[in-house]
């Protein structure tokens, strides 16, 4: 019954004797040591190579008292507890000759809690607070300064005052978009984003996004086209959410493509015949290899100065949340999103969605 209780624990647990010999290790403990079975006559210091853990166990054995401590060695971050094992119902025995209590073998329980994930979450929380503080500080400072200048110009220079009003509106629009993106990302990450999955024509999604984004592309003097595979392919998707993903990708492509450039929205069936591929390819400024691995992280931004000046947001760089939202939406559909790019050679963003059914080509 006792070993059954230890096996039910989700954390590594060892039972050792006074010489550090391991008498028992539960399944999480074996996984911690990359073992399937415990070798005969193995000791704690042999299977867990962590001197600080060994020292804590030896101290508990020497003092016959509970001890707790941290184990930070290399990439390890553990909280360790060592305590004498006291089993209810065990009675001291007396020998017939001495009539004194027989020396009972002392056992100790070693419990290891992995703090790595907790520290990672704490780091994510700190980064989030730092990022959101930075994102809010810039436009709020701009609004304050513009407001002060507006007060001075409103009576003496109406045209200048109108210019300041427009700049304030742009900053407020950016702030509104940031709050909207934060709320949307929060709902998606917490699993509270409602999804209505139904068969949708992949080609229809592409054409609708094309029609929606064409005026913006024309205004920015960027050509926008489609490359649609012949026939009708149905994907299992929430059309509103996937449209949001495509619009975000095309918007980014327009933002980072110089005047006269070309953007293609395409779709094609994957070779495995199970997924449909959507892509947005541009001839823009491109993304460095060092940035590609991080562009789907929250708040991560490539060089803002490379964006067009007349886009909303500081430097035209946006909130840094759009690609994170796109990744969560695509993965919630059972797909995958990737990016390929090179500086001054353009970028291609690709995502896949599972097929609903297939019709005749």
C-alpha positions in Angstrom: 0.0 0.0 0.0 2.9 2.4 0.8 4.7 1.8 -2.5 1.4 2.2 -4.3 1.0 5.6 -2.7 4.5 6.6 -3.8 3.8 5.4 -7.3 0.8 7.7 -7.5 2.9 10.8 -6.8 3.7 12.8 -10.0 7.1 13.8 -8.7 10.3 11.8 -8.4 10.6 9.9 -5.0 13.5 7.8 -3.8 13.6 5.8 -0.6 17.2 5.4 0.6 19.0 4.0 3.6 21.8 5.5 5.8 24.5 4.6 3.2 22.5 6.3 0.3 21.6 2.9 -1.1 18.3 3.1 -3.0 15.6 0.8 -1.7 12.8 2.2 -3.9 12.3 4.6 -6.7 8.9 5.4 -8.3 8.3 5.8 -12.0 9.0 9.6 -12.2 12.3 9.0 -10.4 13.3 6.4 -12.9 12.4 8.8 -15.8 14.5 11.5 -14.1 17.5 9.1 -14.2 16.7 7.9 -17.7 16.2 4.4 -16.4 13.6 1.7 -17.0 14.6 -0.4 -14.0 16.7 0.3 -10.9 20.2 -1.4 -11.1 21.0 -3.6 -8.1 22.9 -2.1 -5.2 22.7 1.4 -6.8 23.2 4.5 -4.6 21.6 7.9 -4.9 24.8 9.6 -5.9 25.4 7.0 -8.7 22.0 7.5 -10.4 21.5 11.2 -9.8 24.6 13.2 -10.5 23.9 16.2 -8.4 26.4 16.9 -5.6 24.1 19.4 -3.8 21.4 16.7 -3.7 23.8 14.2 -2.2 25.0 16.6 0.4 21.4 17.4 1.5 20.6 13.7 1.8 23.8 13.0 3.8 23.0 15.9 6.2 19.5 14.5 6.8 21.0 11.1 7.5 23.6 12.5 9.8 21.2 14.6 11.8 18.3 12.1 11.5 16.1 15.1 10.7 14.2 16.6 7.7 16.1 18.9 5.4 15.0 21.0 2.4 17.0 22.9 -0.2 17.5 24.0 -3.7 19.5 22.1 -6.3 20.7 24.5 -9.1 23.4 22.8 -11.2 23.7 23.3 -14.9 20.2 23.3 -16.4 18.7 21.8 -13.3 16.4 23.7 -11.0 15.0 21.4 -8.3 13.5 21.8 -4.9 14.5 18.9 -2.7 13.1 17.5 0.5 14.7 14.7 2.5 13.1 13.3 5.7 13.4 10.2 7.9 10.7 7.7 7.0 8.4 6.8 9.8 5.9 4.0 9.1 2.9 3.7 11.3 2.4 0.4 13.0 6.1 -0.5 13.2 7.1 -1.5 16.7 10.6 -1.7 18.2 11.6 -5.3 18.9 13.7 -6.5 21.8 16.3 -9.3 21.7 16.0 -12.1 24.2 19.5 -11.6 25.5 19.8 -7.8 26.1 16.1 -6.9 26.5 17.0 -3.6 24.8 15.4 -2.2 21.6 16.8 -3.9 18.5 18.5 -1.4 16.2 16.0 -0.6 13.4 17.2 0.3 9.9 16.6 3.9 9.2 15.1 4.8 5.8 14.8 8.3 4.3 12.5 9.7 1.6 13.9 12.0 -1.0 11.4 14.1 -2.9 12.4 16.1 -6.0 10.3 18.9 -7.5 11.3 20.3 -10.9 11.3 24.1 -10.7 12.3 24.6 -14.3 8.8 24.9 -15.6 7.8 27.3 -12.8 10.8 29.5 -13.5 10.0 29.5 -17.2 6.4 30.6 -16.5 7.7 33.3 -14.2 10.1 34.5 -16.9 7.3 34.6 -19.4 5.2 36.6 -17.0 8.1 39.1 -16.4 8.7 39.4 -20.1 5.0 39.9 -20.8 4.8 42.7 -18.2 7.9 44.4 -19.5 6.7 44.1 -23.1 3.2 45.4 -22.5 4.6 48.3 -20.4 6.9 49.3 -23.3 4.1 49.0 -25.9 1.8 51.2 -23.8 4.5 53.7 -22.8 5.4 54.8 -26.3 1.9 55.8 -27.6 0.8 57.2 -24.3 3.8 59.5 -24.2 3.1 60.5 -27.8 -0.5 61.3 -27.0 0.5 63.4 -23.9 3.1 65.4 -25.9 0.7 65.9 -28.9 -2.0 67.0 -26.5 0.2 69.6 -24.9 1.2 70.9 -28.3 -2.4 70.9 -29.5 -3.4 73.1 -26.6 -0.9 75.7 -27.8 -1.8 75.5 -31.5 -5.5 75.2 -31.3 -6.2 79.0 -31.4 -3.2 80.2 -33.3 -2.7 77.5 -36.0 -5.9 75.5 -36.9 -4.1 73.5 -39.7 -1.3 72.5 -37.3 -3.9 71.6 -34.7 -5.7 69.3 -37.1 -2.5 67.6 -37.9 -1.9 66.9 -34.2 -5.5 65.6 -33.8 -4.9 63.1 -36.6 -1.7 61.9 -35.0 -3.5 61.5 -31.7 -6.2 59.5 -33.5 -3.5 57.2 -35.0 -1.9 56.6 -31.6 -5.3 55.8 -30.1 -6.1 53.5 -32.9 -2.8 51.7 -32.2 -3.7 51.4 -28.5 -7.2 50.1 -29.4 -5.7 47.5 -31.7 -3.2 46.4 -29.0 -5.9 45.9 -26.4 -8.0 44.0 -29.0 -5.1 41.7 -29.8 -4.3 41.1 -26.2 -7.8 40.1 -25.4 -8.0 37.8 -28.5 -4.7 36.1 -27.7 -5.8 35.6 -24.1 -9.0 33.9 -25.2 -7.2 31.7 -27.6 -4.4 30.7 -25.2 -7.0 29.9 -22.4 -9.1 27.8 -24.8 -12.0 30.2 -24.5 -12.1 31.2 -28.1 -15.3 29.8 -29.7 -14.7 28.0 -32.9 -17.2 26.9 -35.5 -15.6 24.3 -37.7 -17.3 23.5 -41.0 -16.4 22.6 -44.5 -15.1 25.8 -46.3 -13.8 26.2 -49.9 -10.2 27.0 -49.7 -10.3 29.0 -52.9 -13.2 31.0 -51.6 -11.2 32.0 -48.5 -8.4 33.2 -50.7 -10.6 35.2 -53.1 -12.4 36.9 -50.2 -9.2 38.0 -48.6 -7.9 39.1 -52.0 -11.0 41.4 -52.5 -10.7 42.7 -49.0 -7.0 43.6 -49.1 -6.8 44.9 -52.7 -7.7 48.5 -51.9 -4.9 48.7 -49.3 -2.4 47.1 -51.7 -3.4 49.6 -54.4 -3.1 52.5 -51.9 0.4 51.3 -51.0 1.3 50.8 -54.8 1.8 47.0 -54.3 0.5 44.5 -56.8 -1.7 41.7 -55.3 -2.5 38.5 -57.0 -3.6 34.9 -56.4 -2.3 31.5 -57.3 -5.2 29.1 -56.8 -5.1 25.4 -57.5 -7.8 24.3 -60.0 -10.9 22.7 -58.6 -12.7 22.9 -55.3 -11.1 21.8 -52.1 -13.0 21.8 -48.8 -11.1 22.4 -45.5 -12.3 22.0 -42.0 -12.1 25.5 -40.6 -13.7 28.4 -38.9 -13.9 30.8 -41.8 -13.8 33.9 -39.6 -10.7 32.9 -37.8 -8.8 31.7 -40.8 -9.7 34.8 -42.7 -8.2 36.7 -39.8 -5.0 34.8 -40.3 -4.8 35.4 -44.0 -5.6 39.1 -43.6 -2.9 39.4 -41.0 -0.3 37.8 -43.3 -1.3 39.9 -46.3 -1.3 43.1 -44.2 2.2 42.3 -43.0 3.3 41.6 -46.5 2.0 44.9 -47.8 3.6 46.7 -44.8 7.1 45.3 -45.6 6.9 45.3 -49.5 8.3 48.4 -51.3 6.2 50.2 -53.9 6.1 48.2 -57.1 6.5 44.9 -55.3 4.3 41.8 -55.7 2.3 39.7 -53.2 0.7 36.4 -54.1 -2.0 34.7 -52.0 -2.0 31.0 -52.9 -3.4 27.6 -52.0 -2.5 24.1 -53.1 -3.2 20.5 -51.9 -0.4 18.9 -49.9 1.2 15.8 -51.4 -0.2 13.7 -48.6 -3.7 14.6 -49.8 -4.7 15.2 -46.1 -4.0 18.9 -45.7 -4.5 22.1 -47.8 -1.6 24.5 -47.9 -2.2 28.3 -47.9 0.6 30.7 -48.4 1.4 34.4 -48.7 4.5 35.2 -50.7 6.0 38.7 -51.2 8.9 40.4 -52.7 9.5 42.6 -49.7 12.5 43.4 -47.5 12.7 39.9 -46.0 13.6 38.7 -42.6 17.0 37.7 -41.2 17.6 34.1 -40.3 18.2 35.1 -36.7 14.7 36.4 -36.5 12.8 33.7 -38.3 12.9 31.3 -35.3 11.2 33.9 -33.0 8.7 35.8 -35.2 5.7 33.8 -33.9 6.5 34.8 -30.3 4.4 37.3 -28.5 5.6 40.9 -28.9 8.6 39.8 -31.0 9.2 42.4 -33.7 11.7 42.5 -36.5 13.2 45.9 -37.3 10.3 48.3 -37.2 12.2 50.8 -39.3 11.9 48.5 -42.3 8.1 49.0 -42.3 6.3 51.7 -44.3 6.0 54.9 -42.4 2.3 55.5 -43.0 1.1 52.3 -41.2 -0.5 52.6 -37.8 1.7 52.0 -34.8 5.2 53.1 -33.7 7.4 52.9 -36.8 4.6 51.0 -38.6 5.7 47.8 -36.7 2.3 46.9 -35.3 1.7 45.3 -31.9 3.9 42.2 -32.3 0.9 40.0 -31.5 -0.5 39.2 -34.9 1.7 36.3 -35.8 1.4 34.8 -32.3 -2.4 34.9 -32.7 -2.1 33.4 -36.2 0.0 30.5 -34.9 -2.5 29.7 -32.1 -5.4 29.8 -34.5 -3.8 27.5 -37.0 -2.6 25.1 -34.4 -6.1 25.0 -32.9 -7.3 23.8 -36.3 -4.8 21.0 -36.3 -2.5 22.7 -38.8 1.0 24.3 -38.7 2.4 27.7 -39.7 5.9 28.3 -40.9 8.0 31.1 -42.5 10.8 31.2 -45.1 12.7 34.4 -45.9 15.9 36.1 -46.8 17.0 39.7 -46.5 16.0 41.7 -49.6 14.6 38.5 -51.2 11.1 38.5 -49.8 9.2 36.2 -47.5 6.7 33.3 -47.7 4.4 32.5 -44.9 2.7 29.1 -45.1 0.1 27.3 -43.0 -1.9 24.1 -43.4 -5.4 23.1 -42.6 -6.9 19.6 -42.6 -9.2 18.6 -45.5 -12.9 18.2 -44.8 -13.8 16.3 -48.0 -12.6 16.1 -51.5 -14.7 16.8 -54.6 -13.9 16.1 -58.2 -11.2 18.2 -59.7 
